[in-house]
């Protein structure tokens, strides 16, 4: 649920990076954090276990400038991907305004991608929300491994598994190198801000 | 959560109540955050000028969620208040209705008892201002 502060003229939106464990959600945020100017980004908060696995969530607040006189502030969250942390994922999804689903291009992770998307759908349903009413962008990560000997999924397979009939925007990415990271962020920010503005700022009063 | 609209007069009244009850009693900083980790309002001074409110709000929501799992282990639905004691400064969290959390940061010159008393008074006042049940 976006927070609109009329006294400070600020809009706060929450974007969550969702996906299976080790798909690169935190890597996306770390790349954004390192690449952005200090004036436009806040502190990155991360709670990890010893092996660099996200335990609770990562949080990176960024500023996107002004729209219609309102300062747009985005909070980027990641969820812990491992299946045992389901209750934490539900918590982080509370009040979400936009979602990036990060999929792993490794062939061995095909089932994990599908399960994670189903888990997302189920967790939203418990909050009486559906995937179709929230801006959603897909990111097919680890595309840099396609040229390596490691078996990877083709774009057609990923599209069939995750975007079948949805016509969602998708981006090919290699988050460790930054490829596709800002393209994904730009698209989800655009969709989220538009969605929040249409719903709350420019909504015509019902007759 | 359905849309919650907080108008500027209600927000100002809320801030006045926080100032007169908790800040005047010696608390450094008081925040109201929601369960999604958004800051609804903050009063007092940013502690040492370096307090990161955004992270504090997110961790507050996470803290409540984590401890509610502990509560369930002992047969409770959740805990309505949490208190963490530091060497110099301490932090008190109180659930405000179903959606909000009142966060109070205070130094070792203020007793926990006075904070609890003032928080309790403030909760009743805020419940009528914000139209929520506590």
Interface residues (C-beta under 8 A of the other chain):
Chain A: X1 X3 X6 X7 X12 X14 X42 X43 X45 X56 X57 X59 X61 X75 X77 X87 X88 X91 X94 X95 X200
Chain B: X1 X3 X4 X8 X11 X34 X35 X36 X37 X38 X39 X40 X52 X54 X55 X58 X59 X61 X62 X65 X66 X69
